[in-house]
Amino acid sequence: MIKRIIPKIGQGCCVEQIAYMNCEKYRILYDCGSDNRNLLKGYIDTLDAKVQTTLVISHLHKDHINEVQYLIEHFKKKKEKIKRLFLPAYHPDMIVIFAASILAASTNETLKNDMDLIKFIYNLYSFEKNKDFEEIYFVLSSNSAESNDQSTGRIISEIKNHYKERLVYDEEFQGITDFPNDINWVVKFWVDPNIYSLLPQECSEQLKNITLSDFANEEKQNEIKKIYDNLIKTNDFNLTSMIMASYLTTNGGPLILGPFPFLFCRLHDFLSSGFVCTGDYPFKKKEIGKDIHKHYLEEQTLIFEMMLPHHGSGNNYCKFIPFDFIKKAYAQNGKDNKHKHPNRQVIEFLEELGIEFVNVQNP
């Protein structure tokens, strides 16, 4: 049995899924961030740290990750660890861009916490000895790995050298449970190959000169903000890169309709297990949408619910949905949030498709 919890955390993203299998519980947390940090901390405080937990981070925007450290501390207090962590396999230049985006949005009130978050990101991606997770994996786009483009090939080669045995591909099923069984709970990722596009040389040179210590230097902070502002004005960075679908499988593959006794026993769990979390990914380019649809072709009949892309921001983010059987779409938005999410046009778009929209607002 699969249970989903979408907490009232305000503007942000944190989705919990629990599977009950063989009398044991298993948890997936997708992202862990919110503009209303107190609401999210209150939710984290309720989590049972004894449940084996897999954390998935879709991308490194602040409202998706700013309470990951609080989550880690919650587990430590209970003398537990998060079992697995999955993140996109970014080129080191992109880590600097993410860190700069956090600094650029920082205020005097948030600066200390933001600096801690930047340090945390750097340490994760630079392989500092990490005792917070039992296993860490970085997810690479399988499409990019097969690319014949020379510049993309160079970036992929650098990424492979950097991550080595920690690398997994988004076409592979990743098991959440640890026992062999005819029923498994798995996740399958999709990573946008555009995140491996070659940056202009002048951008790359500027980013390589920025170190972690520069972020802690007040004079350097202003320089970093200027560099970041100039970069985003002249470049269309795709930072919102990873989608995750989770579902029950038979021996590592999606449900295959077999003998009737098996079908009667387990059909309900299979057909209600599929859930897709989209992070901030904008469904606005049809060709990429077709790639996503093809990537999840075998799982299409299992995926019935989803988190709405980019919190329901603007009709540009939801021109189509590359999943055929979605019946319900969720968003986590604070009332009267500064981003004006969800957009009325997005809600009307969902209504036209017959998809129920649920906005999980904070009180």
C-alpha positions, 0 to 999 in steps of 0.5 A, spaced: 500 500 500 502 506 498 500 513 502 502 520 500 502 526 504 503 533 501 504 537 507 501 544 508 508 548 508 506 554 504 510 556 497 515 550 496 516 543 495 516 537 500 512 531 498 512 524 502 510 517 500 510 511 504 510 504 502 507 498 507 511 492 504 512 486 508 510 489 514 515 494 513 515 502 512 519 505 506 519 513 505 520 517 499 521 525 500 521 529 494 524 535 496 525 539 502 524 547 502 519 552 503 518 560 503 515 559 510 520 555 514 517 554 520 511 550 517 516 546 514 520 545 520 513 543 524 512 538 519 519 535 519 518 534 527 513 529 526 517 524 521 518 518 524 526 517 523 525 510 524 522 509 517 527 507 512 528 514 508 530 516 501 531 523 499 530 526 492 532 533 490 529 535 484 534 541 483 537 546 488 533 552 488 532 555 495 524 553 496 526 546 494 532 545 499 532 550 504 530 545 510 534 539 508 539 540 513 534 541 519 531 534 516 538 531 517 538 534 524 532 531 525 534 524 524 541 525 527 537 526 534 533 520 533 540 516 532 538 515 525 541 516 518 537 518 511 538 511 507 539 514 500 540 521 497 538 522 489 540 529 486 541 531 478 549 530 476 550 537 475 557 540 472 561 544 477 559 550 473 552 549 475 553 548 482 556 555 482 550 558 478 545 555 483 549 558 489 549 565 486 542 564 485 541 563 493 546 569 494 542 573 489 535 572 493 538 573 500 536 578 505 540 581 511 535 576 515 536 570 511 544 571 509 546 566 515 542 561 513 543 562 506 550 561 507 550 555 511 545 552 505 551 554 500 556 551 504 552 544 504 551 544 496 558 545 495 560 539 500 555 535 497 557 536 490 565 536 492 564 529 495 567 532 502 566 526 507 559 526 508 556 522 514 549 524 513 547 519 508 548 512 507 548 512 500 549 518 495 547 518 487 547 523 482 543 522 476 545 523 469 541 524 463 541 517 459 540 521 452 546 526 454 550 520 455 549 518 448 549 524 445 554 525 438 555 533 440 562 534 441 561 540 446 556 536 450 560 530 450 566 534 453 561 536 459 559 529 460 566 526 460 568 531 465 561 529 469 563 522 469 570 523 471 567 527 477 562 523 480 565 516 478 561 510 481 556 515 484 553 516 478 546 513 475 542 513 469 535 516 469 533 510 464 534 505 470 529 503 475 532 505 482 529 500 488 527 503 494 526 497 498 532 492 500 529 485 499 528 481 493 520 480 492 515 479 486 513 486 488 518 492 488 517 499 490 522 503 485 523 510 482 525 512 475 528 519 474 528 523 467 533 529 467 533 534 462 539 533 457 539 541 456 542 542 463 549 539 459 549 545 454 556 548 453 556 555 457 559 561 453 567 561 455 566 567 458 561 565 463 565 558 464 571 562 466 567 567 471 564 561 474 571 557 475 574 563 479 568 563 484 570 559 490 566 557 496 570 562 501 568 568 496 561 567 498 563 568 505 566 575 503 562 581 503 566 584 498 566 578 494 558 577 495 557 583 491 561 581 485 558 574 485 551 578 485 553 582 479 556 576 475 550 572 476 545 578 474 549 579 468 549 571 466 541 570 467 540 576 463 544 573 457 543 566 458 537 561 458 539 557 464 535 550 465 536 549 472 529 546 473 532 539 471 529 532 474 523 529 474 521 523 479 516 518 478 514 512 483 510 506 483 510 499 484 513 494 479 514 486 478 521 484 479 524 491 477 519 492 471 512 496 471 506 491 472 505 486 466 497 483 466 498 476 468 494 471 471 487 473 474 488 471 481 495 475 481 491 481 478 485 480 483 490 481 489 494 486 486 491 490 481 488 496 486 495 497 489 498 497 482 493 502 479 494 507 485 501 507 486 504 511 480 505 518 482 510 523 478 513 529 482 515 535 477 519 540 481 519 546 477 520 543 470 516 547 465 512 543 460 512 548 455 516 545 449 513 540 445 519 536 443 521 535 450 514 533 452 514 527 447 521 525 450 518 525 457 512 521 454 517 516 451 521 515 457 515 514 461 512 510 456 511 503 460 509 507 466 504 511 463 498 506 465 500 507 472 501 514 473 495 518 475 497 523 480 502 529 479 505 535 483 504 541 478 510 543 475 513 550 478 507 550 483 502 552 478 506 558 475 503 561 469 500 558 463 507 558 459 509 552 464 503 548 463 501 548 455 501 540 455 502 534 460 506 529 457 502 523 462 496 520 459 492 518 465 493 524 470 487 525 474 489 529 480 494 535 480 497 538 486 500 544 488 503 547 495 502 554 495 501 559 501 495 564 501 497 570 497 504 568 496 509 573 492 509 569 486 502 569 485 501 561 484 497 558 482 495 562 476 488 562 474 490 560 466 493 553 469 487 551 473 483 552 467 487 548 463 487 543 468 479 543 468 479 543 460 483 536 461 478 533 466 484 534 471 482 535 479 486 541 482 488 541 489 492 547 492 495 544 499 495 551 502 498 553 509 492 555 514 
